[in-house]
């Protein structure tokens, strides 16, 4: 009697783990941003100023 050799294809599992890590980091960054907004309310204003300076003077400030 001979033993059969099995091999598993773990590509799907590996890419799912990579995607989970990626979206986990994105979620943590969003949570960090929200927490910083609660501590430093002027962050959004600084972001808007920096984005409007990059995009040019024609962009209206919100």
N, C-alpha and C positions, 0 to 999 in steps of 0.2 A: 504494500500500500504506500503510495507516495503522497506527500503533503503538498497541497496547493499553496502557492504564494499569492497573498493578497496585497494590493496596494491601494491606498485611498487617495482620492483627488481632493485635496484641501484648498484648492484655489478659491472656491466660493466662500468658504469660512474665513480664509485669510483676508479677502477683499471686504467682507462684511466687517471684520474687526478693524480694518483700516478706516472704513467709512464711519464706524462708531466712534473711533478716536477723533477723526476729523470733526464730526458734528458735535462731539462732546467738547472739543476745544472752542468751537464757534459758540456753543451755548454758554460756556464759562466766560468767554469774552463779552458776550451780551449781558450776562449777569453782573460782571465786573463794571461794565459801563453804566448799568442801571444803578448799582450801588454807589459809584462815584458821582453820579448825577444827584443822588440824595444828599451826599456829603458836600459836594461842590456844585451848586446849581449853575454856575457860570460856564460850565464846560460846553454846553450846547451853543452858547453865544460865541465862545472862542472858536468852536468848530465852524459855525456859520461864517464868521469873519475870515477864517483861513480859506474856506471853500470859495467864498465870493471873491477873494483876492486872486485865487488861482483861475477861476472861470472868467474873470474880466468884469469890467464895470457895468455891463449891460444886464447882469443878473440882479433881479430885485431882491432885496433883503426881506426875509420873512419875519 
